């Protein structure tokens, strides 16, 4: 390992440890054991790269520099090993990836032989496939390999920037990926894993992210480049998935990061160093069925094993609904508020008691009304569990009262609700009706809400009408509504100390009083306007949204203007979305804009011959549409040995600042040739004197040359080639 400035190393380590202490409070992974020989010279460094575990917990390690596969017990006792340097069956040239299928067969990414080799669990050669190239079934530096539960084999290629999928015997199925920064594109991908449902996770190393795909390569999600510091990936290398679909990523930033399957950060651990739990460029990573994590600590030439420590979840709050049930009600226990100090998901176990007696068959949140009788006391005890331990229990009780219910009247105008009419002008009279069934009620009431806010005179008493409580009695109220707004209402009744149940007890939308209105939706991206995004390139698709409130509209339309001039296709009819007109309904339109200019827009709606009012009816500015920017490229990079070192020749598509680095085959820096040197468009060249950063002659071997160009616009392009140096 190269020497480093002591003070700089100490400061960096303190920063890493402080970040780990603050960010990884949710889950803690502790060091268990390690094995391997610490490096004392180049010839003794094994550079363990790939790690995989079989169903029995055996650990397989691809030793990069030793060109072999080693098999260990879960605690590091060597069982067997096979392989040597070469191109024959069972020989390797830089073995970097290893994976195990459900039958215990071993797949090895033989990186610089550009092939996959398959063995039995004891190392007997079975088959191989692949040659150097870019065609289907060909490889250019296969870096990682993974096997799904279906037996399909997935290979990630660093230099072809893609993933290929095969049968267990190497028959090509499909492929995806290309060079770039977009969804489904890669820059030097290095790690791959498959979860139990067949989703594929790829470490997109050059783009500092993890991308998630379906088993056939359809893009799902990505993470690692944005968010809080703990969630960001700086030099991600490999990925593994456990049985619960948690995702583990090794980072050359000397840490292990753990995420949910959707990319939500869970925890991280590690810092730079040689001590237990420290790393020097962690590479391969594997997770056992019991949750232990094995890491190839590459430059420390060892494997480290870690285990989860666990703290039980906290006591939950339990609420039984309804709070005052009767014999017509089914009960439901709602548990909430239990948290796990380690950040694990919390599940609940339920147990019901009737009058203090355990009901062994009642182990669900719900309890059917057929089980209850008036006067009974039912208690539900809820136990939280984090998948490892139970936490403190919470409980709640209710006593069953007599049955009573509310229902819609069903008369003309009241077929499915309790108000008629459903809209009207300010000052109009509205009629409310509900049907009560049960013992003679203590009261039947109406509660009104104006734009969701309770009426200050709530509740309003209803008058008893036709029928009897035992068979169903109508209660009614006539009410003049004088406020221009969207109203809502609910009914409430009580008999024998218990609240009546039924649909009318829920808050119901209506009636709408006044003229129709337009308003901004308020969703993410639409908080203060009706378009998202607010700028983009020619050909980009923009989304327009507006919220309409009123009686059912005749239309809701969008009008567009280009640099103040009306679009010739105006107006554009919008599509009805979520919500209802009386409480607020979203209308939307997706529109591709192909003119490079400043656009503006407005919305228009009409109901019952009246135009809707509100801020969206006025012309608003946006979005701004512009031409796409040109991407910087580095073409035809060639690396040719010279008498003392090498010469790098390349072509720039535009003027740019160039950074050129020489790396060893393990990815460690040997020497930086130039940093941000301005160079002109066209053919350029740089020379390496064959010496490392300390001024010593670099030994013979294979090196990597990485060329990064940055344009004045900020666009960046990176290219990498191998270099064979002979002394």
BELNORUR-V661923 format. One record per residue. N is the residue number from 1. RES is the residue in three letters. SS is DSSP state (helix for helix, strand for strand, loop for the rest). PHI is phi in whole degrees, -180 to 180 (* if undefined). Layout:
n->(N & N)
res->(RES & RES)
ss->(SS & SS)
phi->(PHI & PHI)
This chain:
n->(1 & 2 & 3 & 4 & 5 & 6 & 7 & 8 & 9 & 10 & 11 & 12 & 13 & 14 & 15 & 16 & 17 & 18 & 19 & 20 & 21 & 22 & 23 & 24 & 25 & 26 & 27 & 28 & 29 & 30 & 31 & 32 & 33 & 34 & 35 & 36 & 37 & 38 & 39 & 40 & 41 & 42 & 43 & 44 & 45 & 46 & 47 & 48 & 49 & 50 & 51 & 52 & 53 & 54 & 55 & 56 & 57 & 58 & 59 & 60 & 61 & 62 & 63 & 64 & 65 & 66 & 67 & 68 & 69 & 70 & 71 & 72 & 73 & 74 & 75 & 76 & 77 & 78 & 79 & 80 & 81 & 82 & 83 & 84 & 85 & 86 & 87 & 88 & 89 & 90 & 91 & 92 & 93 & 94 & 95 & 96 & 97 & 98 & 99 & 100 & 101 & 102 & 103 & 104 & 105 & 106 & 107 & 108 & 109 & 110 & 111 & 112 & 113 & 114 & 115 & 116 & 117 & 118 & 119 & 120 & 121 & 122 & 123 & 124 & 125 & 126 & 127 & 128 & 129 & 130 & 131 & 132 & 133 & 134 & 135 & 136 & 137 & 138 & 139 & 140 & 141 & 142 & 143 & 144 & 145 & 146 & 147 & 148 & 149 & 150 & 151 & 152 & 153 & 154 & 155 & 156 & 157 & 158 & 159 & 160 & 161 & 162 & 163 & 164 & 165 & 166 & 167 & 168 & 169 & 170 & 171 & 172 & 173 & 174 & 175 & 176 & 177 & 178 & 179 & 180 & 181 & 182 & 183 & 184 & 185 & 186 & 187 & 188 & 189 & 190 & 191 & 192 & 193 & 194 & 195 & 196 & 197 & 198 & 199 & 200 & 201 & 202 & 203 & 204 & 205 & 206 & 207 & 208 & 209 & 210 & 211 & 212 & 213 & 214 & 215 & 216 & 217 & 218 & 219 & 220 & 221 & 222 & 223 & 224 & 225 & 226 & 227 & 228 & 229 & 230 & 231 & 232 & 233 & 234 & 235 & 236 & 237 & 238 & 239 & 240 & 241 & 242 & 243 & 244 & 245 & 246 & 247 & 248 & 249 & 250 & 251 & 252 & 253 & 254 & 255 & 256 & 257 & 258 & 259 & 260 & 261 & 262 & 263 & 264 & 265 & 266 & 267 & 268 & 269 & 270 & 271 & 272 & 273 & 274 & 275 & 276 & 277 & 278 & 279 & 280 & 281 & 282 & 283 & 284 & 285 & 286 & 287 & 288 & 289 & 290 & 291 & 292 & 293 & 294 & 295 & 296 & 297 & 298 & 299 & 300 & 301 & 302 & 303 & 304 & 305 & 306 & 307 & 308 & 309 & 310 & 311 & 312 & 313 & 314 & 315 & 316 & 317 & 318 & 319 & 320 & 321 & 322 & 323 & 324 & 325 & 326 & 327 & 328 & 329 & 330 & 331 & 332 & 333 & 334 & 335 & 336 & 337 & 338 & 339 & 340 & 341 & 342 & 343 & 344 & 345 & 346 & 347 & 348 & 349 & 350 & 351 & 352 & 353 & 354 & 355 & 356 & 357 & 358 & 359 & 360 & 361 & 362 & 363 & 364 & 365 & 366 & 367 & 368 & 369 & 370 & 371 & 372 & 373 & 374 & 375 & 376 & 377 & 378 & 379 & 380 & 381 & 382 & 383 & 384 & 385 & 386 & 387 & 388 & 389 & 390 & 391 & 392 & 393 & 394 & 395 & 396 & 397 & 398 & 399 & 400 & 401 & 402 & 403 & 404 & 405 & 406 & 407 & 408 & 409 & 410 & 411 & 412 & 413 & 414 & 415 & 416 & 417 & 418 & 419 & 420 & 421 & 422 & 423 & 424 & 425 & 426 & 427 & 428 & 429 & 430 & 431 & 432 & 433 & 434 & 435 & 436 & 437 & 438 & 439 & 440 & 441 & 442 & 443 & 444 & 445 & 446 & 447 & 448 & 449 & 450 & 451 & 452 & 453 & 454 & 455 & 456 & 457 & 458 & 459 & 460 & 461 & 462 & 463 & 464 & 465 & 466 & 467 & 468 & 469 & 470 & 471 & 472 & 473 & 474 & 475 & 476 & 477 & 478 & 479 & 480 & 481 & 482 & 483 & 484 & 485 & 486 & 487 & 488 & 489 & 490 & 491 & 492 & 493 & 494 & 495 & 496 & 497 & 498 & 499 & 500 & 501 & 502 & 503 & 504 & 505 & 506 & 507 & 508 & 509 & 510 & 511 & 512 & 513 & 514 & 515 & 516 & 517 & 518 & 519 & 520 & 521 & 522 & 523 & 524 & 525 & 526 & 527 & 528 & 529 & 530 & 531 & 532 & 533 & 534 & 535 & 536 & 537 & 538 & 539 & 540 & 541 & 542 & 543 & 544 & 545 & 546 & 547 & 548 & 549 & 550 & 551 & 552 & 553 & 554 & 555 & 556 & 557 & 558 & 559 & 560 & 561 & 562 & 563 & 564 & 565 & 566 & 567 & 568 & 569 & 570 & 571 & 572 & 573 & 574 & 575 & 576 & 577 & 578 & 579 & 580 & 581 & 582 & 583 & 584 & 585 & 586 & 587 & 588 & 589 & 590 & 591 & 592 & 593 & 594 & 595 & 596 & 597 & 598 & 599 & 600 & 601 & 602 & 603 & 604 & 605 & 606 & 607 & 608 & 609 & 610 & 611 & 612 & 613 & 614 & 615 & 616 & 617 & 618 & 619 & 620 & 621 & 622 & 623 & 624 & 625 & 626 & 627 & 628 & 629 & 630 & 631 & 632 & 633 & 634 & 635 & 636 & 637 & 638 & 639 & 640 & 641 & 642 & 643 & 644 & 645 & 646 & 647 & 648 & 649 & 650 & 651 & 652 & 653 & 654 & 655 & 656 & 657 & 658 & 659 & 660 & 661 & 662 & 663 & 664 & 665 & 666 & 667 & 668 & 669 & 670 & 671 & 672 & 673 & 674 & 675 & 676 & 677 & 678 & 679 & 680 & 681 & 682 & 683 & 684 & 685 & 686 & 687 & 688 & 689 & 690 & 691 & 692 & 693 & 694 & 695 & 696 & 697 & 698 & 699 & 700 & 701 & 702 & 703 & 704 & 705 & 706 & 707 & 708 & 709 & 710 & 711 & 712 & 713 & 714 & 715 & 716 & 717 & 718 & 719 & 720 & 721 & 722 & 723 & 724 & 725 & 726 & 727)
res->(UNK & UNK & UNK & UNK & UNK & UNK & UNK & UNK & UNK & UNK & UNK & UNK & UNK & UNK & UNK & UNK & UNK & UNK & UNK & UNK & UNK & UNK & UNK & UNK & UNK & UNK & UNK & UNK & UNK & UNK & UNK & UNK & UNK & UNK & UNK & UNK & UNK & UNK & UNK & UNK & UNK & UNK & UNK & UNK & UNK & UNK & UNK & UNK & UNK & UNK & UNK & UNK & UNK & UNK & UNK & UNK & UNK & UNK & UNK & UNK & UNK & UNK & UNK & UNK & UNK & UNK & UNK & UNK & UNK & UNK & UNK & UNK & UNK & UNK & UNK & UNK & UNK & UNK & UNK & UNK & UNK & UNK & UNK & UNK & UNK & UNK & UNK & UNK & UNK & UNK & UNK & UNK & UNK & UNK & UNK & UNK & UNK & UNK & UNK & UNK & UNK & UNK & UNK & UNK & UNK & UNK & UNK & UNK & UNK & UNK & UNK & UNK & UNK & UNK & UNK & UNK & UNK & UNK & UNK & UNK & UNK & UNK & UNK & UNK & UNK & UNK & UNK & UNK & UNK & UNK & UNK & UNK & UNK & UNK & UNK & UNK & UNK & UNK & UNK & UNK & UNK & UNK & UNK & UNK & UNK & UNK & UNK & UNK & UNK & UNK & UNK & UNK & UNK & UNK & UNK & UNK & UNK & UNK & UNK & UNK & UNK & UNK & UNK & UNK & UNK & UNK & UNK & UNK & UNK & UNK & UNK & UNK & UNK & UNK & UNK & UNK & UNK & UNK & UNK & UNK & UNK & UNK & UNK & UNK & UNK & UNK & UNK & UNK & UNK & UNK & UNK & UNK & UNK & UNK & UNK & UNK & UNK & UNK & UNK & UNK & UNK & UNK & UNK & UNK & UNK & UNK & UNK & UNK & UNK & UNK & UNK & UNK & UNK & UNK & UNK & UNK & UNK & UNK & UNK & UNK & UNK & UNK & UNK & UNK & UNK & UNK & UNK & UNK & UNK & UNK & UNK & UNK & UNK & UNK & UNK & UNK & UNK & UNK & UNK & UNK & UNK & UNK & UNK & UNK & UNK & UNK & UNK & UNK & UNK & UNK & UNK & UNK & UNK & UNK & UNK & UNK & UNK & UNK & UNK & UNK & UNK & UNK & UNK & UNK & UNK & UNK & UNK & UNK & UNK & UNK & UNK & UNK & UNK & UNK & UNK & UNK & UNK & UNK & UNK & UNK & UNK & UNK & UNK & UNK & UNK & UNK & UNK & UNK & UNK & UNK & UNK & UNK & UNK & UNK & UNK & UNK & UNK & UNK & UNK & UNK & UNK & UNK & UNK & UNK & UNK & UNK & UNK & UNK & UNK & UNK & UNK & UNK & UNK & UNK & UNK & UNK & UNK & UNK & UNK & UNK & UNK & UNK & UNK & UNK & UNK & UNK & UNK & UNK & UNK & UNK & UNK & UNK & UNK & UNK & UNK & UNK & UNK & UNK & UNK & UNK & UNK & UNK & UNK & UNK & UNK & UNK & UNK & UNK & UNK & UNK & UNK & UNK & UNK & UNK & UNK & UNK & UNK & UNK & UNK & UNK & UNK & UNK & UNK & UNK & UNK & UNK & UNK & UNK & UNK & UNK & UNK & UNK & UNK & UNK & UNK & UNK & UNK & UNK & UNK & UNK & UNK & UNK & UNK & UNK & UNK & UNK & UNK & UNK & UNK & UNK & UNK & UNK & UNK & UNK & UNK & UNK & UNK & UNK & UNK & UNK & UNK & UNK & UNK & UNK & UNK & UNK & UNK & UNK & UNK & UNK & UNK & UNK & UNK & UNK & UNK & UNK & UNK & UNK & UNK & UNK & UNK & UNK & UNK & UNK & UNK & UNK & UNK & UNK & UNK & UNK & UNK & UNK & UNK & UNK & UNK & UNK & UNK & UNK & UNK & UNK & UNK & UNK & UNK & UNK & UNK & UNK & UNK & UNK & UNK & UNK & UNK & UNK & UNK & UNK & UNK & UNK & UNK & UNK & UNK & UNK & UNK & UNK & UNK & UNK & UNK & UNK & UNK & UNK & UNK & UNK & UNK & UNK & UNK & UNK & UNK & UNK & UNK & UNK & UNK & UNK & UNK & UNK & UNK & UNK & UNK & UNK & UNK & UNK & UNK & UNK & UNK & UNK & UNK & UNK & UNK & UNK & UNK & UNK & UNK & UNK & UNK & UNK & UNK & UNK & UNK & UNK & UNK & UNK & UNK & UNK & UNK & UNK & UNK & UNK & UNK & UNK & UNK & UNK & UNK & UNK & UNK & UNK & UNK & UNK & UNK & UNK & UNK & UNK & UNK & UNK & UNK & UNK & UNK & UNK & UNK & UNK & UNK & UNK & UNK & UNK & UNK & UNK & UNK & UNK & UNK & UNK & UNK & UNK & UNK & UNK & UNK & UNK & UNK & UNK & UNK & UNK & UNK & UNK & UNK & UNK & UNK & UNK & UNK & UNK & UNK & UNK & UNK & UNK & UNK & UNK & UNK & UNK & UNK & UNK & UNK & UNK & UNK & UNK & UNK & UNK & UNK & UNK & UNK & UNK & UNK & UNK & UNK & UNK & UNK & UNK & UNK & UNK & UNK & UNK & UNK & UNK & UNK & UNK & UNK & UNK & UNK & UNK & UNK & UNK & UNK & UNK & UNK & UNK & UNK & UNK & UNK & UNK & UNK & UNK & UNK & UNK & UNK & UNK & UNK & UNK & UNK & UNK & UNK & UNK & UNK & UNK & UNK & UNK & UNK & UNK & UNK & UNK & UNK & UNK & UNK & UNK & UNK & UNK & UNK & UNK & UNK & UNK & UNK & UNK & UNK & UNK & UNK & UNK & UNK & UNK & UNK & UNK & UNK & UNK & UNK & UNK & UNK & UNK & UNK & UNK & UNK & UNK & UNK & UNK & UNK & UNK & UNK & UNK & UNK & UNK & UNK & UNK & UNK & UNK & UNK & UNK & UNK & UNK & UNK & UNK & UNK & UNK & UNK & UNK & UNK & UNK & UNK & UNK & UNK & UNK & UNK & UNK & UNK & UNK & UNK & UNK & UNK & UNK & UNK & UNK & UNK & UNK & UNK & UNK & UNK & UNK & UNK & UNK & UNK & UNK & UNK & UNK & UNK & UNK & UNK & UNK & UNK & UNK & UNK & UNK & UNK & UNK & UNK & UNK & UNK & UNK & UNK)
ss->(loop & loop & loop & loop & loop & helix & helix & helix & helix & helix & helix & helix & helix & helix & helix & helix & helix & helix & helix & helix & helix & helix & helix & loop & loop & loop & loop & strand & strand & strand & strand & strand & strand & strand & strand & loop & loop & loop & loop & loop & loop & helix & helix & helix & loop & loop & loop & strand & strand & strand & strand & strand & strand & loop & loop & loop & loop & loop & strand & strand & strand & strand & strand & loop & loop & loop & loop & strand & strand & strand & strand & strand & loop & loop & loop & loop & loop & strand & strand & strand & strand & strand & loop & loop & strand & loop & loop & loop & loop & loop & loop & strand & loop & loop & strand & strand & strand & strand & strand & strand & loop & loop & loop & loop & loop & strand & strand & strand & strand & strand & helix & helix & helix & loop & strand & strand & strand & strand & strand & loop & loop & loop & loop & loop & strand & strand & strand & strand & strand & loop & loop & strand & loop & loop & loop & loop & loop & loop & strand & loop & loop & strand & strand & strand & strand & strand & strand & loop & loop & loop & loop & loop & strand & strand & strand & strand & strand & loop & loop & loop & loop & strand & strand & strand & strand & strand & loop & loop & loop & loop & loop & strand & strand & strand & strand & strand & loop & loop & strand & loop & loop & loop & loop & loop & loop & strand & loop & loop & loop & loop & strand & strand & strand & strand & loop & loop & loop & loop & loop & strand & strand & strand & strand & strand & helix & helix & helix & loop & strand & strand & strand & strand & strand & loop & loop & loop & loop & loop & strand & strand & strand & strand & strand & loop & loop & loop & loop & loop & helix & helix & helix & loop & loop & loop & loop & strand & strand & strand & strand & strand & strand & loop & loop & loop & loop & loop & strand & strand & strand & strand & strand & loop & loop & loop & strand & strand & strand & strand & strand & loop & loop & loop & loop & loop & strand & strand & strand & strand & strand & loop & loop & strand & loop & loop & loop & loop & loop & loop & strand & loop & loop & strand & strand & strand & strand & strand & strand & loop & loop & loop & loop & loop & strand & strand & strand & strand & strand & helix & helix & helix & loop & strand & strand & strand & strand & strand & strand & strand & strand & loop & loop & loop & loop & loop & loop & loop & strand & strand & strand & strand & strand & loop & loop & loop & loop & strand & loop & loop & loop & loop & strand & strand & strand & strand & strand & strand & loop & loop & loop & loop & loop & loop & loop & loop & loop & loop & strand & strand & strand & strand & strand & strand & strand & strand & loop & loop & strand & strand & loop & loop & loop & loop & loop & loop & loop & strand & strand & loop & helix & helix & helix & loop & loop & loop & loop & loop & strand & strand & strand & strand & strand & strand & strand & strand & strand & loop & loop & loop & loop & strand & loop & loop & loop & strand & strand & strand & strand & strand & strand & loop & strand & loop & loop & strand & strand & strand & strand & loop & loop & loop & loop & loop & loop & loop & loop & loop & loop & loop & strand & strand & loop & loop & strand & strand & loop & loop & loop & loop & strand & strand & strand & strand & strand & strand & strand & strand & strand & strand & loop & loop & loop & loop & strand & strand & strand & strand & strand & strand & strand & strand & loop & loop & strand & strand & loop & loop & loop & loop & loop & strand & strand & loop & strand & strand & strand & strand & strand & strand & loop & loop & loop & strand & strand & strand & strand & strand & strand & strand & strand & strand & loop & loop & loop & loop & strand & strand & strand & strand & strand & strand & strand & strand & strand & strand & strand & loop & loop & strand & strand & loop & strand & loop & helix & helix & helix & loop & loop & strand & strand & strand & strand & strand & strand & loop & loop & loop & strand & strand & strand & loop & loop & loop & loop & loop & loop & loop & loop & loop & loop & loop & strand & strand & loop & loop & strand & strand & strand & loop & loop & loop & strand & strand & strand & strand & strand & strand & strand & strand & strand & loop & loop & loop & loop & loop & strand & strand & strand & strand & strand & strand & strand & strand & loop & loop & strand & strand & loop & loop & loop & loop & loop & strand & strand & loop & strand & strand & strand & strand & strand & strand & loop & loop & loop & strand & strand & strand & strand & strand & strand & strand & strand & strand & loop & loop & loop & loop & loop & strand & strand & strand & strand & strand & strand & strand & strand & strand & strand & loop & loop & strand & strand & loop & strand & loop & helix & helix & helix & loop & loop & strand & strand & strand & strand & strand & strand & strand & loop & loop & loop & loop & loop & loop & loop & strand & strand & strand & strand & strand & strand & strand & strand & loop & loop & loop & loop & strand & strand & strand & strand & strand & strand & strand & loop & loop & loop & strand & strand & strand & strand & strand & strand & strand & strand & strand & loop & loop & loop & loop & strand & strand & strand & strand & strand & strand & strand & strand & strand & strand & strand & loop & loop & strand & strand & strand & strand & strand & strand & strand & loop & loop & strand & loop & loop & loop & loop & loop & strand & loop & loop & loop & strand & strand & strand & strand & strand & strand & strand & strand & strand & strand & loop & loop & loop & loop & loop & strand & strand & strand & strand & strand & strand & strand & strand & strand & strand & loop & loop)
phi->(* & -66 & -70 & -132 & -62 & -64 & -64 & -61 & -63 & -66 & -64 & -60 & -66 & -63 & -62 & -62 & -65 & -65 & -63 & -65 & -68 & -85 & -91 & -106 & -69 & -67 & -134 & -124 & -108 & -112 & -66 & -111 & -161 & -152 & -153 & 126 & -103 & -59 & -69 & -120 & -174 & -59 & -70 & -101 & -78 & -94 & 46 & -59 & -114 & -97 & -135 & -147 & -124 & -95 & -65 & -91 & 89 & -71 & -108 & -108 & -125 & -90 & -87 & -60 & -79 & -82 & 53 & -149 & -112 & -118 & -115 & -127 & -72 & -65 & -109 & 102 & -79 & -68 & -99 & -164 & -154 & -152 & 111 & -158 & -71 & 151 & -117 & -77 & -61 & 82 & -106 & -136 & -126 & 64 & -79 & -112 & -122 & -146 & -147 & -124 & -94 & -65 & -95 & 89 & -72 & -111 & -113 & -122 & -83 & -85 & -57 & -88 & -91 & 55 & -158 & -112 & -115 & -119 & -133 & -75 & -66 & -101 & 100 & -77 & -65 & -112 & -164 & -152 & -156 & 114 & -140 & -72 & 160 & -118 & -79 & -62 & 82 & -99 & -136 & -134 & 63 & -64 & -100 & -136 & -140 & -145 & -125 & -83 & -64 & -82 & 92 & -74 & -108 & -114 & -126 & -107 & -109 & -68 & -88 & -89 & 54 & -156 & -120 & -119 & -119 & -133 & -73 & -64 & -109 & 97 & -76 & -64 & -114 & -162 & -153 & -157 & 112 & -161 & -66 & 155 & -117 & -79 & -60 & 82 & -105 & -138 & -133 & 56 & -64 & -132 & -134 & -151 & -151 & -129 & -89 & -67 & -94 & 93 & -73 & -111 & -114 & -124 & -82 & -92 & -60 & -65 & -96 & 55 & -155 & -112 & -114 & -116 & -135 & -74 & -67 & -103 & 99 & -74 & -65 & -117 & -162 & -153 & -160 & 125 & -100 & -132 & 101 & -60 & -55 & -62 & -83 & -80 & -108 & -107 & -143 & -65 & -123 & -135 & -142 & -142 & -129 & -93 & -66 & -97 & 66 & -75 & -112 & -113 & -127 & -87 & -127 & -61 & -74 & 65 & -151 & -114 & -114 & -118 & -132 & -74 & -67 & -101 & 94 & -77 & -66 & -111 & -165 & -153 & -154 & 113 & -157 & -77 & 154 & -115 & -76 & -62 & 83 & -104 & -138 & -129 & 64 & -65 & -119 & -62 & -146 & -141 & -127 & -82 & -62 & -87 & 95 & -73 & -112 & -114 & -126 & -81 & -83 & -55 & -74 & -91 & 50 & -155 & -110 & -115 & -114 & -129 & -136 & -77 & -94 & -136 & -122 & -62 & -71 & -81 & -68 & -85 & -95 & -118 & -128 & -101 & -121 & -70 & -71 & -125 & -78 & -126 & -68 & -86 & -95 & -85 & -99 & -144 & -91 & -112 & -102 & -156 & 87 & -77 & -122 & -108 & -58 & -89 & 84 & -74 & -66 & -104 & -115 & -121 & -112 & -114 & -146 & -100 & -126 & -108 & 50 & 86 & -102 & -62 & -105 & -63 & -95 & -105 & -125 & -123 & -61 & -92 & -138 & -66 & -64 & -67 & -87 & -104 & -140 & -56 & 90 & -74 & -110 & -112 & -123 & -116 & -104 & -115 & -112 & -81 & -144 & -103 & 90 & -128 & -129 & -81 & -107 & -66 & -82 & -125 & -153 & -153 & -135 & -140 & -116 & -81 & -104 & -71 & -84 & -151 & -149 & -117 & -146 & -70 & -68 & 89 & -71 & -56 & 90 & -131 & -64 & -132 & -152 & -115 & -136 & -151 & -77 & -93 & -156 & -178 & -82 & -58 & 93 & -75 & -95 & -117 & -110 & -116 & -142 & -149 & -112 & -107 & -133 & 147 & -63 & -52 & -76 & -71 & -163 & -131 & -131 & -116 & -118 & -110 & -135 & -106 & 50 & 87 & -100 & -58 & -64 & -65 & -98 & -57 & -90 & -108 & -76 & -95 & -96 & -69 & -122 & -69 & 96 & -131 & -56 & -64 & -108 & 122 & -122 & -83 & -122 & -142 & -157 & -104 & -141 & -88 & -109 & -111 & -120 & -75 & -168 & -91 & -96 & -145 & -156 & -153 & -110 & -141 & -140 & -142 & -145 & 54 & 74 & -119 & -76 & -72 & -104 & 130 & -53 & -64 & -78 & -83 & -69 & -118 & -72 & 122 & -83 & -98 & -120 & 111 & -89 & -68 & -138 & -115 & -148 & -71 & -69 & 90 & -69 & -56 & 91 & -130 & -64 & -122 & -154 & -115 & -135 & -150 & -76 & -92 & -156 & -180 & -85 & -57 & 90 & -72 & -95 & -113 & -110 & -115 & -141 & -148 & -109 & -110 & -131 & 155 & -73 & -53 & -78 & -71 & -163 & -132 & -129 & -116 & -116 & -113 & -135 & -106 & 49 & 89 & -98 & -63 & -64 & -65 & -97 & -57 & -89 & -108 & -77 & -97 & -98 & -71 & -120 & -68 & 98 & -132 & -57 & -71 & -110 & 119 & -121 & -82 & -119 & -139 & -156 & -105 & -140 & -87 & -109 & -113 & -113 & -77 & -168 & -94 & -97 & -144 & -156 & -154 & -115 & -144 & -140 & -144 & -142 & 52 & 78 & -112 & -75 & -74 & -108 & 130 & -51 & -66 & -77 & -89 & -71 & -118 & -83 & 125 & -88 & -96 & -116 & -136 & -72 & -71 & -82 & -82 & -88 & -71 & -133 & -114 & -112 & 49 & -68 & -128 & -124 & -117 & -64 & -122 & -63 & -110 & -158 & -161 & -122 & -106 & -115 & -155 & -121 & -102 & -81 & -164 & -57 & -159 & -97 & -110 & -120 & -123 & -131 & -109 & -121 & -81 & -67 & -86 & 90 & -86 & -68 & -103 & -161 & -96 & -76 & -143 & -131 & 51 & -84 & -65 & -140 & -90 & -58 & 115 & -83 & -136 & -148 & -136 & -119 & -118 & -81 & 79 & -112 & -85 & -64 & -87 & 91 & -89 & -66 & -76 & -72 & -61 & 151 & -96 & -122 & -115 & -113 & -113 & -114 & -122 & -114 & -123 & -80 & -63 & -76 & 98 & -63 & -132 & -137 & -122 & -132 & -138 & -138 & -88 & -140 & -98 & -106 & -119 & -100)
